[in-house]
Structure formats: structure tokens, C-alpha cells
Amino acid sequence: MSEGETIAGRIDGAAMLQQTCEWAAINSGTGNLAGLAEMAGRLADAFAALPGQLSLVEPAPVTAIDANGTEVEKPHGRHLVLRVRPEAERRLLLTGHMDTVFPADHPFQAVTRVDADTVNGPGTADMKGGLNVILHALTAFEATADAARIGYDVMVNSDEETGSLASVALIAELARGKYAALTYEPSALPDGTLAHARGGTGNYSVTIRGRSAHAGRNPHEGRNAVVAAAELVLRLTRLEAEDITINPAKIEGGAANNVVPDLAVVRFNIRPKTTGAMARFEGQLADLATEIAEEREVAIHRHGGVTRPPKPVDARAQKLFDLVRDCGAELGQSIGWQPSGGVCDGNNIAACGVPVVDTMGVRGGAIHSPQEYMIVPSLAERAALSALVLARLSTGDL
């Protein structure tokens, strides 16, 4: 019997499905602090079966701009961290997230068995199923003879769906010095295809403050913040290029029709494909803000920035992809990869210089929608795959 067959034989797919469905029944939308606390507790109980030290880490402070242009604090849930054999010379990082995009009042709350191979439910694919894969992969790996050769950290954050702002420093801390990393977002395609290189992303809120005046009696004394906001949006769209897209998403502000508006907030997203495009945009935005502020005689304040840098795939990262493919082949799983326009914590890990494969979770689809589904056999498939990859990393080199 091959090592892969031995590992796969240790994994109980039925138990994985039951546990995943129980976790998916807990609403843990990023803003649902009570649900996140319940989910963190359930995860802590489950991961306590593994060796090592487990802790719940407080979120870092995060602020946002409200509709009045005021900077306000945004609360987040705690993050789970498990540290196993920190003294080991070779250490790995495995990451996932407990939050979903579905708030506590969203109608999509129940888990439904569609057929023998499919489950529909919030977070089943993204990524309660992936968290279950981490747990059972590590459990199977710990039963191997070579497990003691390496150490690893597991990090499950509470805010990945909103950019990991409350956990990005923790990710960087845990990634430091790691040999390789695995992240458990669902596969890029239902057939198990992995996401390869990724672009980056950044979210911005730009507050524009003008001067109010009567629109009929003395409009010339006003400074129209909405006009300045519209001008900013139009100029932003002209900065799009082959290596960056810009999506103005929302303009807030204004007043009654007979009042020159003194406030507007522009919210937009950028998707740089390279670090060069990311850096170039920062300079262009600063210049635009200065020019419009001077021309329109308004005050402009910028909040936000790039939260996930682009993730190219270098030679070491490619070797990790090759290792995952080869382990899949040993298990009878055909695994390929393709570039992705999406982003995840894998972007932040790669930015720390650590090779990472970030779609090691279950097969499924329609994530971020009420049609989200998980392919049931992929629970055991992906757990066996990860356990075998860990076994190979414990004895071989990238």
C-alpha cells in the first residue's frame, strides 16, 4: 500500500461532512461578532485535538469612513492560532477564515443536501469545508512517522472576507521564516483546479469637503463637493491601463436640491496586476487629489489603500504547485491551475516571500451567493491531498 493510500485510509469523510454542516449552520458573517465567537469556540474545541498551543488572538484595530466622512472604528472577532512544534527547524503555515459574506439577517442560513454528492449552504465551500480539510489533514499527518520532523502554525482569521485588515499583521508575523504555506480557499473551479498567480486589490474612501451655500442666492460662494467627487471619478477611470483596473463603486453625500453640497465620499476599488502598477497608482492618486483640491477649492482626505498585493508565482512557489500536482496524481486526483482575478490571504503570505498554494480547500462553486455548494467527496479527497503534501514537505525540498 502506498503512503497516499495509507493516509487516505485514515480519513473519515462522513465525519467530515457532519462537522462541516454543523459549522455552516453557525452564522459567522464578518460583522456578526456573536456568531464569530461561537464559531471560534467550536473551532478551538476541534483543533485542541492536535498537539501544540492554541490561542484566540484579539483583532488589530481597524477604521473605516462612514457616510458623514467620519473615521469610525470597526469591531472584529478574534482569530484562532495553533502553534505546533515551534522549535522545529522547518515550519509551515496553514491558513483559513471562519467568516462568511452572509450577515446575521441574511435569508441564506440553512444547509441543504442537494444530492448524494452535493450540499448547499452558507460557507460550505468558502470556507467551513476548507477549515474541516485543515483539521482532518493535520490529524492524518500527525499519525505519520515523519510528522515530528516539522512544525507548523495554523491561523484562522475572522475577517478575510473584508480584506483581513484586522489580521494582516498577524499573517505577516506567522509567515515570517516559514518554509511553505497552504491556504484553504475553495478550488478555483469545481474540478479542483487551483488558482495560480493572482492580481492585487485595494479599497479607498476619499472624503471631499467643500462649502455649502444657497443654490439660488449665492451659489458662487459655495464649493460643490459632489462636483469635485464626480471629477475625481472621471479622472480615476482615465488611469486604467493594461496592468490595472479601477472600479468607482459609490458616491455618497449631497443635500437638498437648493443647497450647494459641502460633503461627498467616493468609494472605489483597484485591481493592480503588478507591484509596479500598485506603486504607480498611489502616486497618481496623490497628484489627482492635490490638483482637484486646488482647482475646486475643497479639502480632500484619503482613507484606505492596497490590502492585498499582487501574487506572482516564482520558481519556489511553482515547485510547491508541482508537488501538489504530483501528490494528487498519487491519489488519483488530476490537478491543474490557472491565473485568478480574485484575491485572498495567499496574496499577503506571498508578499512575505513564502511560497504558497492558496486553493487547497474543497471543490464547489457559486460562492458568495445563496447557490453556494460543496462537492461532498472533495472533503476526504482534499484532506488526503494536504496530508500527503505535508508528508512530502517533511522529508523533501522545494
C-alpha positions in Angstrom: 0.0 0.0 0.0 1.4 3.4 -1.0 1.8 6.2 1.5 -1.0 8.1 -0.1 -3.4 5.1 0.2 -2.4 4.7 3.9 -3.1 8.4 4.6 -6.4 8.4 2.7 -7.5 5.3 4.7 -7.2 7.4 7.9 -9.7 10.0 6.8 -13.4 9.7 7.7 -15.4 11.5 5.0 -18.8 11.0 6.8 -17.5 12.6 10.0 -16.0 15.5 8.0 -19.4 16.1 6.3 -21.3 16.1 9.6 -18.8 18.5 11.2 -18.8 20.8 8.2 -22.6 21.0 8.1 -22.6 21.8 11.8 -20.1 24.6 11.3 -22.0 26.0 8.3 -25.2 26.2 10.4 -23.5 28.8 12.6 -23.8 32.3 11.0 -20.4 33.8 11.1 -20.7 36.8 8.8 -17.8 39.1 9.3 -19.9 41.6 11.2 -21.7 39.0 13.4 -19.5 39.1 16.5 -21.6 36.7 18.5 -21.6 34.2 15.6 -17.9 34.6 15.2 -17.3 34.0 18.9 -19.4 30.8 18.7 -17.6 29.7 15.6 -14.2 30.4 17.2 -15.2 28.4 20.3 -16.3 25.4 18.1 -13.0 25.6 16.2 -10.9 25.8 19.3 -12.6 22.7 20.7 -12.0 20.8 17.4 -8.4 21.9 16.9 -7.5 21.2 20.5 -7.2 17.5 19.5 -4.0 18.4 17.7 -0.7 18.8 19.6 0.6 22.3 20.3 -0.6 25.6 21.9 -3.9 27.1 20.9 -4.9 30.7 21.5 -7.6 33.2 20.4 -5.9 36.4 19.3 -7.5 39.8 19.6 -8.1 41.6 16.3 -6.0 44.6 15.4 -7.8 48.0 15.3 -9.5 48.8 12.0 -11.2 52.1 11.0 -13.5 53.0 8.1 -15.1 56.1 6.8 -18.8 56.5 7.3 -21.3 58.3 5.1 -20.6 61.5 7.0 -16.9 61.4 6.2 -16.0 60.5 9.8 -13.4 57.9 10.6 -15.0 55.2 12.8 -13.7 52.0 14.4 -14.9 48.7 13.0 -15.1 45.8 15.5 -14.0 42.3 14.5 -13.9 38.9 16.0 -10.9 37.1 17.4 -8.5 35.0 15.3 -7.6 31.4 16.2 -3.9 30.4 16.2 -2.4 26.9 16.8 1.4 26.6 17.1 2.8 23.1 16.8 6.5 22.2 17.4 7.7 25.8 17.3 11.3 24.6 17.9 11.4 22.6 14.6 13.9 23.7 12.0 11.4 23.5 9.2 8.0 25.1 9.8 4.9 25.5 7.7 1.8 27.8 7.8 -1.8 26.7 7.1 -4.4 29.4 7.0 -8.2 29.7 6.6 -11.0 32.0 7.7 -14.1 31.5 9.8 -16.1 34.5 8.5 -18.6 34.4 5.6 -20.2 37.1 3.5 -23.6 36.4 4.8 -24.7 38.7 7.7 -26.9 37.5 10.6 -30.1 38.8 9.0 -29.4 37.3 5.5 -32.1 34.8 4.4 -29.4 32.2 3.4 -28.8 30.3 6.6 -29.7 26.7 6.2 -27.7 23.7 5.0 -29.5 21.5 2.4 -28.5 18.2 1.0 -29.0 18.6 -2.8 -28.0 15.1 -3.7 -25.6 12.4 -2.7 -22.6 14.4 -3.8 -23.7 18.0 -3.2 -24.5 20.2 -0.2 -25.9 23.7 -0.5 -25.2 26.0 2.5 -23.6 29.3 3.6 -19.9 28.9 3.9 -19.9 25.2 3.0 -17.3 25.8 0.3 -16.0 29.2 1.4 -14.8 28.0 3.8 -16.2 25.9 6.6 -15.4 22.9 4.3 -11.8 24.2 3.9 -11.4 24.5 7.7 -12.5 20.9 8.1 -9.9 19.9 5.5 -7.2 21.5 7.6 -8.3 19.8 10.7 -8.5 16.3 9.2 -5.4 16.7 7.0 -3.4 17.5 10.1 -4.9 14.7 12.1 -4.0 12.2 9.4 -0.5 13.8 9.0 0.2 13.6 12.8 -0.3 9.8 12.5 2.7 9.5 10.1 6.2 8.6 11.2 7.7 11.8 9.8 5.3 14.3 11.5 7.7 15.1 14.3 10.3 16.3 11.7 8.4 19.6 11.1 6.4 22.2 12.9 3.5 24.3 11.7 1.2 27.2 12.6 -2.5 27.2 11.8 -4.2 30.6 11.6 -8.0 31.0 11.1 -8.9 34.7 10.9 -12.3 36.3 11.4 -12.1 39.0 8.6 -10.8 37.5 5.4 -14.0 38.4 3.5 -13.5 42.1 4.2 -9.7 42.2 3.4 -8.1 40.8 6.6 -7.3 44.3 7.9 -7.7 43.1 11.5 -5.4 40.1 10.9 -2.9 41.2 8.2 -0.1 41.9 10.8 -0.8 38.5 12.4 -0.5 36.9 9.0 2.9 38.6 8.4 4.1 37.6 11.8 3.2 33.9 11.3 4.5 33.8 7.7 8.0 35.1 8.8 10.6 32.3 8.3 8.1 29.7 7.1 9.3 27.1 4.5 6.0 27.0 2.7 2.3 27.8 3.2 -1.1 26.3 2.3 -4.3 28.3 2.3 -7.8 26.7 2.2 -9.9 28.7 -0.1 -12.1 26.5 -2.3 -10.7 25.4 -5.6 -10.8 27.9 -8.5 -13.1 25.5 -10.5 -15.4 22.7 -9.4 -13.0 20.1 -11.0 -10.3 21.0 -8.4 -8.3 23.4 -10.5 -6.0 25.6 -8.3 -5.7 29.4 -8.5 -2.1 30.2 -9.7 -0.9 33.8 -10.0 -3.2 36.5 -8.6 -3.6 40.2 -9.1 -3.9 42.5 -6.1 -6.6 44.7 -4.7 -7.1 47.9 -2.8 -10.1 49.7 -1.4 -10.3 53.5 -0.9 -12.7 56.0 0.6 -12.0 59.6 -0.4 -13.8 62.3 1.6 -14.3 65.7 -0.1 -15.3 68.7 2.0 -16.5 71.8 0.2 -18.6 74.8 1.4 -22.4 75.0 1.5 -24.3 77.9 0.1 -27.8 78.7 -1.3 -28.1 77.3 -4.8 -30.1 80.4 -5.9 -28.9 83.4 -3.9 -25.2 82.9 -3.6 -24.1 79.7 -5.3 -20.7 81.3 -6.3 -19.8 81.3 -2.6 -20.2 77.6 -2.3 -17.7 74.9 -3.2 -19.6 71.9 -4.6 -18.2 68.6 -3.1 -20.3 66.4 -5.4 -18.9 68.1 -8.5 -15.4 67.6 -7.2 -16.3 63.9 -6.5 -17.6 63.4 -10.0 -14.5 65.0 -11.4 -12.4 62.6 -9.3 -14.3 59.6 -10.5 -13.9 60.6 -14.2 -10.2 61.2 -13.8 -9.7 57.9 -11.9 -11.2 56.0 -14.8 -8.6 57.5 -17.1 -5.9 55.9 -15.1 -6.9 52.4 -16.1 -4.3 50.6 -18.1 -3.4 47.1 -19.2 -1.9 46.3 -15.7 -4.6 47.9 -13.5 -8.4 48.3 -13.4 -10.3 50.9 -11.3 -13.9 50.5 -10.2 -15.6 53.6 -8.8 -18.4 51.9 -6.7 -20.2 54.6 -4.8 -20.6 58.3 -4.2 -22.3 59.4 -1.0 -23.2 62.9 0.2 -25.1 65.9 -1.1 -28.0 67.8 0.4 -31.3 69.4 -0.7 -31.6 70.5 -4.3 -31.3 74.1 -3.3 -28.1 73.7 -1.3 -24.6 73.6 -2.7 -23.3 70.3 -1.1 -20.4 70.5 1.2 -19.7 66.8 1.6 -19.1 63.8 -0.7 -17.5 60.4 -0.1 -16.1 58.5 -3.1 -15.5 54.8 -2.7 -13.6 52.7 -5.2 -11.6 49.5 -5.7 -8.4 49.0 -7.7 -7.1 45.7 -9.1 -3.3 46.1 -9.9 -1.8 43.1 -11.7 1.8 44.0 -10.7 3.5 45.7 -7.8 4.7 48.4 -10.3 1.1 49.3 -11.2 0.2 49.4 -7.5 3.0 51.8 -6.7 2.3 54.0 -9.8 -1.3 54.3 -8.8 -0.5 55.6 -5.4 1.4 58.5 -6.9 -1.2 59.2 -9.5 -4.0 59.3 -6.8 -2.0 61.7 -4.6 -1.4 64.0 -7.6 -5.1 63.9 -8.6 -6.2 64.7 -5.1 -3.9 67.7 -4.9 -5.0 69.0 -8.3 -8.7 68.8 -7.7 -8.4 70.2 -4.2 -6.7 73.3 -5.7 -8.9 73.7 -8.7 -12.2 73.2 -6.8 -11.1 74.8 -3.5 -12.1 71.8 -1.5 -10.4 69.6 1.1 -9.7 66.0 0.2 -8.8 63.2 2.6 -7.9 59.7 1.5 -8.5 56.6 3.6 -7.5 53.0 2.7 -5.1 51.6 0.2 -3.9 48.3 -1.2 -4.8 45.5 1.2 -3.6 42.6 -0.9 -0.5 43.0 -3.1 -0.3 41.1 -6.4 0.8 37.5 -6.1 3.2 36.3 -8.8 4.4 32.7 -8.9 8.2 32.5 -8.6 10.3 29.3 -9.0 9.9 28.1 -5.4 6.2 28.7 -5.5 6.0 26.8 -8.8 7.8 23.8 -7.2 5.1 23.8 -4.5 2.4 23.7 -7.1 4.3 20.9 -8.8 4.4 19.0 -5.5 0.7 19.4 -5.0 0.0 18.1 -8.6 2.3 15.1 -8.1 0.7 14.2 -4.7 -2.7 14.5 -6.4 -1.6 12.1 -9.1 -0.5 9.6 -6.5 -4.0 9.8 -5.0 -5.8 9.5 -8.4 -6.6 13.3 -8.5 -5.9 15.3 -11.6 -4.9 18.8 -10.5 -4.0 21.8 -12.7 -4.0 25.5 -12.2 -4.9 28.8 -13.8 -4.4 32.6 -13.1 -7.2 34.2 -11.0 -8.6 37.7 -10.7 -9.6 37.0 -7.2 -7.6 37.7 -4.0 -7.2 36.1 -0.6 -4.8 35.8 2.3 -2.4 33.9 -0.1 -1.6 37.3 -1.6 -0.4 38.6 1.8 1.6 35.4 2.5 3.3 35.5 -0.8 4.3 39.2 -0.2 6.3 37.9 2.8 8.4 35.8 0.4 6.8 32.4 1.3 5.7 30.0 -1.4 2.0 29.4 -1.1 -0.8 27.4 -2.8 -4.0 29.1 -1.7 -6.9 27.0 -3.0 -6.3 23.8 -1.1 -9.9 23.7 0.1 -12.9 21.8 -1.1 -14.3 21.6 -4.6 -17.5 23.6 -5.0 -18.9 26.8 -6.5 -21.3 29.7 -6.6 -19.6 31.1 -3.5 -20.8 34.5 -2.1 -24.3 33.6 -3.3 -27.3 31.6 -1.9 -26.5 29.0 -4.5 -23.1 28.2 -2.8 -22.4 24.5 -2.9 -19.8 22.0 -1.8 -19.0 18.7 -3.5 -19.1 16.2 -0.7 -16.4 13.7 -1.8 -13.9 16.6 -2.0 -13.8 16.8 1.8 -11.9 13.5 2.1 -10.1 14.0 -1.3 -8.6 17.3 -0.3 -7.8 16.2 3.3 -5.8 13.3 1.9 -4.1 15.6 -0.6 -3.0 18.0 2.0 -1.8 15.3 4.4 0.3 13.8 1.6 1.7 17.2 0.7 2.7 17.8 4.4 4.3 14.3 4.5 6.4 15.1 1.4 7.4 18.6 2.7 8.6 16.9 5.9 11.1 14.9 4.1 11.9 16.6 0.8 12.9 20.0 -0.5 11.3 22.5 -2.8 
